[in-house]
Amino acid sequence: MFALLLVVKHFDMIELTAEIPFLWRLGAESIEGYCSVSMIVPCPPETEIKDLTIKTSVLSLSSDSIRSEKEETLEWNQEDISLFLKLVNQKQLANKQRISDTVRIDLTDPAIIDIIHIVAAAGFGVAFTSYGLLKESNGLYPLHRCEIGALASLNTIIGFRPCVVVDIEDDDVVCVLLEGIDLQATDEYDSLIRHDLLLTKRGDILHPEFAETKAKPETAVLH
């Protein structure tokens, strides 16, 4: 059991326990078969604060056209919560904050909003194949530990790019990109953008310090 301390405004705080769930809302998109993904935090009536909505850039591929035409609300599953807490703890350690049983979350913090984007991508995004997009390491670089939530680098054909490992199955690894890849010079894709998913191999996962630039969180709409 863990407690979440949610900062709604700079001077107003409410405490959320595990009894108040984080939700995903899948909304109809103009793109056929796709749904937009937003995070919803239902606030208790006594707070007199409206439910919080954070829109993400992630599009979910619906299982059928009917589902993509109407709104759907889903509760975060255990994988969503686990990945979210791992990334929040990493942020706190990077800022030299003490890890405690109560997780303090400021939903106005761009870094926290970016973590929500990553979790949404991991749960709903469609993974692109990395074929032709990555350089072969050939033992030139030391491999990085491959675990869910780990920050890492990928050696792409246009340079190192930062990512987060979000799924592992045998030798296959799915990463969320933390920086876009301009691929206009290739015939595969026009480009991959921040928070796109990439299917790679364990041998492609390198230490995060190889990335050429540190990714900065993008803004997201908070209602």
Rosetta blueprint (number, residue, H / E / L):
1 M L
2 F L
3 A E
4 L E
5 L E
6 L E
7 V E
8 V L
9 K L
10 H L
11 F L
12 D L
13 M E
14 I E
15 E E
16 L E
17 T E
18 A L
19 E L
20 I L
21 P L
22 F L
23 L E
24 W E
25 R E
26 L E
27 G E
28 A E
29 E L
30 S L
31 I L
32 E L
33 G L
34 Y E
35 C E
36 S E
37 V E
38 S E
39 M E
40 I E
41 V E
42 P L
43 C L
44 P L
45 P H
46 E H
47 T H
48 E L
49 I L
50 K L
51 D L
52 L E
53 T E
54 I E
55 K E
56 T E
57 S E
58 V E
59 L E
60 S E
61 L E
62 S L
63 S L
64 D L
65 S L
66 I L
67 R H
68 S H
69 E H
70 K L
71 E L
72 E E
73 T E
74 L E
75 E E
76 W L
77 N L
78 Q H
79 E H
80 D H
81 I H
82 S H
83 L H
84 F H
85 L H
86 K H
87 L H
88 V H
89 N H
90 Q H
91 K H
92 Q H
93 L H
94 A H
95 N L
96 K L
97 Q L
98 R L
99 I L
100 S L
101 D L
102 T E
103 V E
104 R E
105 I E
106 D E
107 L L
108 T L
109 D L
110 P H
111 A H
112 I H
113 I H
114 D H
115 I H
116 I H
117 H H
118 I H
119 V H
120 A H
121 A H
122 A H
123 G H
124 F H
125 G L
126 V L
127 A E
128 F E
129 T E
130 S L
131 Y L
132 G L
133 L L
134 L E
135 K L
136 E L
137 S L
138 N L
139 G L
140 L L
141 Y L
142 P L
143 L E
144 H L
145 R L
146 C L
147 E L
148 I L
149 G L
150 A L
151 L E
152 A E
153 S E
154 L E
155 N E
156 T E
157 I L
158 I L
159 G E
160 F E
161 R E
162 P E
163 C E
164 V E
165 V E
166 V E
167 D E
168 I E
169 E E
170 D L
171 D L
172 D E
173 V E
174 V E
175 C E
176 V E
177 L E
178 L L
179 E L
180 G L
181 I E
182 D E
183 L L
184 Q L
185 A L
186 T L
187 D L
188 E L
189 Y L
190 D L
191 S E
192 L E
193 I L
194 R L
195 H L
196 D L
197 L E
198 L E
199 L E
200 T E
201 K E
202 R H
203 G H
204 D H
205 I L
206 L E
207 H L
208 P H
209 E H
210 F H
211 A L
212 E L
213 T L
214 K L
215 A L
216 K L
217 P L
218 E L
219 T L
220 A L
221 V L
222 L E
223 H L
